[in-house]
Amino acid sequence: MLYSSCKAPLLNVIENKIGIELAKKIEIDDAHDLTEEYLLDQIHPKQNIFKQKFSKPKGPANRGARRLLKTQNEDD
């Protein structure tokens, strides 16, 4: 756990002086929130494994029976 005033200098030393690139940074409010399950979920999220496909939208509502169109006779 770090104070917010120490975070930026520590990250600067880790990335610039030591040369370790930090790919992900997480922040928690309580030490009890930091569990093995939480860390594994942050590294390998479960939500991306089973991505729902886009469901096809419903077609237009039925607007009644088809109407017959009156055609002009060729003799007219």
FENHU-V308845 format. One record per residue. N is the residue number from 0. OMEGA is omega as a letter, one per 40 degrees, with the letter a starting at -180 (999 if undefined). D_FIRST is the distance of its C-alpha to the first C-alpha in whole Angstrom. Layout:
((N;OMEGA;D_FIRST) (N;OMEGA;D_FIRST))
This chain:
((0;a;0) (1;i;4) (2;a;7) (3;i;9) (4;a;12) (5;a;10) (6;a;10) (7;i;13) (8;i;14) (9;i;12) (10;i;13) (11;i;17) (12;a;17) (13;a;16) (14;a;18) (15;a;21) (16;a;21) (17;i;20) (18;i;22) (19;i;19) (20;i;20) (21;a;17) (22;a;18) (23;i;16) (24;i;13) (25;i;11) (26;i;9) (27;i;9) (28;a;9) (29;a;9) (30;i;8) (31;i;12) (32;a;12) (33;i;10) (34;i;14) (35;a;16) (36;i;18) (37;i;16) (38;i;15) (39;i;19) (40;i;20) (41;a;17) (42;a;19) (43;a;22) (44;a;23) (45;a;26) (46;a;27) (47;a;29) (48;a;31) (49;a;33) (50;i;34) (51;i;37) (52;i;40) (53;a;41) (54;a;44) (55;a;47) (56;i;48) (57;i;51) (58;i;54) (59;a;57) (60;i;58) (61;a;62) (62;i;64) (63;a;67) (64;i;70) (65;i;71) (66;i;74) (67;i;77) (68;i;77) (69;i;81) (70;i;82) (71;i;85) (72;i;88) (73;a;90) (74;a;93) (75;999;92))
